[in-house]
Amino acid sequence: MTKALTVATRRGDLAVAQTNIVISALKRIYPHIKVRTKKIVTDGDRDRETSLWNLKDSGFFTSKVEQALLKKKADFAVHSFKDLPTHQQKGLQIAAVCGREFAEDCLIAAEKINSIDELQHAAKIGTSSLRRAVQIKRLRADLQILPIRGNVLTRIRLLEAGEFDAIVLARAGVERLGLGSKISVCFDQREFVPAPAQGVLAVQIRSDDISTRRVVGAIDDWKSRAAAFAERQILVKTRCGCHAPVGAFAEIKGGDIEIFAFISDLQGQNFIKRQSAGQAVNTARLAEKLADELLDAGGREILEKLENDEQTKTG
């Protein structure tokens, strides 16, 4: 290859580290490829105060990067797949999904512990996710859940400064920054269900850019793609917004797939969890069927109440 490609990414340390993972994967196939990195400041990078569950817009961390791609300031973009809205931006497509590592959440504690049960009574737990909050409360109802913003390093600094007794993060981000030694506890993703597509990197291109599609498509991992799309299909089918605690995790072994998902109210008292299994070729149908089961079991009422509460607040 002679043409140098430009990749767009958020400017943060984790985003850059993840972009470098994609570049390295490309260089293993195309040793002489040249890739320039264009760092974008997103709305999510500017706003470090608003709790994630109070954000109004999807694409908070991705829209500015997508605009750079659409304006041909970059040839492809690298995203944390879980940050992308479920409805694809017109003119763009996912050309590759990188091999998934560490889908699970983890706990980093100020004191050395081996289990969440070892945290002191009423310990302060920092998390920016309603999904994590309701699952933590189900494990330990006494724990105090407090919002936290900032990148991984910022959150760890707040923990070490004594503002929290522990924080909950995606393990993938911690590991990709070389901070795995700080992890106290890793949660089982089947029991403590992660965000849809957590730990997955999505490589996005313009839909009409056939040459770039051919290049980056070489690093596509079909198992990671199928699992991520199954998890995101739960969001599509249930129409869950960012204000609903919802999780999904899919795993492919051989020709089979198993999917775990939940919907909950904000208190974690009405917690509806289901799982489904079948052949991987039927991934979309299995995911949609599982989403219907969640809705029929009471998820529809949960989502309607959350939507009505949100309209009352904003109205």
C-alpha positions, 0 to 999 in steps of 0.5 A: 500500500502506498496511500497513507490513511487518516484515522479519527479518534477521541483525544483521550489516552484510552481512545488513542490506545484503542486506536493504536490497537487497530493500527497494530492489527492493520500493520500485521496484515499490511506491514508497510501501511501508513496511518496518521491519527487525527484526535477529535475533542468531543462533547463528552470530553468537554463536559466532565461534570454531567452524570452520564445518566443525565445526558440528553443526547446520544452520540455524546462521545462519537458525533464529532468523530463521525462528522470528521469522517463524513467531511473526509478529514479522515478515512476511518474512525475507531470507536468504543462500540458501546458508545455508538448510537444504535442507529447508524449515521447516514453515509457511514458503516462499520467495516470491522469489529476487532477481536473482543477482550475483557467484556466484563466490569471490574472493581478497583478498591482503595484497600486490598480486597478480593471480593465486593463482600469485603468492602466496609458497610456503606462504602462509597462506590463511584460509577457513571452507569445506571446499569452498574449501579442497580447491579451493585445495589443487588449485590450489596444494598448498603453500599452508597452509589455516587456519580463519577465522571472523567477518564479512567486515570481521573477516576482512579485519582479520585479514588486514591484521593479518598473521594470513593472507597471503590469505583466500577469500570469496564475492565477492557479500558483498564487493561488497555491502559496497562493498569490491570494490576490495580483491579481488585475484583472482576465480575462474571459477565453472565452474572454482572451483565455488561453494557451491550458491545462493551470491550468491542472496538468498531472501525467506521468508514464512509459507506462509499469508500470501497478501497478503505473498506477493503483494507480495514475489513481484513481485521474484522472478527466475525465472532466479536461482530456477531456478539456485539450486534446481538447485544445491540439488537436488545437495545434496538428491539426494546428501544431502551434509551440512555436513562434505562438500566439495561445490560446484554452479553453474548458469547459464541462457542463453536457454532452456538451463541448464548445471550444474557440480558436484563432490564431494571427499574432505577432502584433495582427492585424490579430486575428482569433478567433472561437468557437465550441460546441457539445456533449462531446463524440465528443470532438476530432472531434469538436476540429479538426473541430475548428482547421480547421476553424482557418486555413481556415480563415487565420491561415494557412497563419499566421503560414506559414509567422511566419515559414518563418520569423523564418527560415530567422532569423536562416538561 
